[in-house]
Amino acid sequence: MKKIIGSVFAVIVLIFLTACGGNETQQETKDTTASNYPVTIGNYSKAEGATEWQKKEQTFKKMPERVLVNTRPAAELMLRLGLDKQIAGVGATFGIADELVAKQFDQLNHLGDSYISKEVALSVDPDMIYGRGSLFENEEWGNGTVDSINEMGIPTYVVETSIPGATFNSVYKDIENLGQIFNVPDEAEKFTKELKERQAKLNKKVADIKKEQTFAYLHMNEPTEVLVYSAYGESFFNDAFATIKLNNAFKDIKGDVSIETLIETDPDVLIVPDWSTYKDGVKKEDMIRAILENKKLASMKAIKNKQVYAVDYNYMFGYGYQSLTGMELLATELYGK
């Protein structure tokens, strides 16, 4: 468990450094030689050792048939578009499931419950590698840089949501792009409509909440440990919480945030990760209880008001539509509706 969570935290620290569908019939939609190919999509690349993403187009000569997906949330998006047969393998399978596609996900080729290496990624002979941007690195936990993969003749797609400056609305661009890459525009449009309706409902739910509250995220895997993660540069993460009137108290701080600074800043709400669905993971109730009973934090208003909540890692750092579910659940806990 510590190994998995350690690599998880290493990658989220690195992340801040780090456009048309046709009208074919359903049968034609699944045809890999459909007349709408080749398809060229605007995307991104980051050179090895660089800190800035650059724009880079990706061309798909036909529908990808063997896709390596580097995280669970990215795989679940493909499943929501009916693309289970196109997934050759998925890494980083940890986290809470989208119950609507849980059965399909369980039947996929799982390559590991942690982040996978380039060697493992290539072992499934992919004709596309797709997923979270921070994992496109030539590291033991990375599936290789975009350029190194492209040099092997394999196109890539880095999800828009994982690029600096992203917001939840970036999810819709990812859905649109996947709809083009896999020639499933109708499925993409349908899922976009579903998410936008849910987003509008959530916005309405919190519209009468006049006062924004501040929060701090404590990235912990042991109840006795208190580690503040500022989420500097994590625009998707910060935007998700902002949708339910929570403002990250440390989003402008680059680097470590001490416990003393946490106590002095005294945010209204404390968020801890929910590891309940992880092997050997600490139950969320135990994590919350440990924070509430931590004597060092006793003076904080979040403790006094029992404003400590647990959120699944993939709802926060999965860079996908799943964060909407996380915010819906959290809004209910926060506001009782």
Protein Blocks (a to p, Z undefined) as FASTA:
>chain_A
ZZmmmmmmmmmmmmmmmmbdcfbdfklmmpmkbfkbccddddddddehiabdcddddddf
bdcfbdcdfbfklmmmmmmnopmmmpnbdchkeccddfklmmmmmmpccfbjbdcdfklm
mmnopabdcdjfklmccbfkbgbifklmmmnopacdddfklgghiafklmmmmmmmmmmm
nopaklmmmmmmmmmmmmmmmmmmmmmmmbacdddddddfbfkbccddekgoilmlmmmm
mmnopacfklmpgcjddfklmmmnopabdcdddfklpghiacfklmmmmmmmmmklmmpm
klmnopacdddfklmmnopaklmmmmmmmmmmmnoZZ
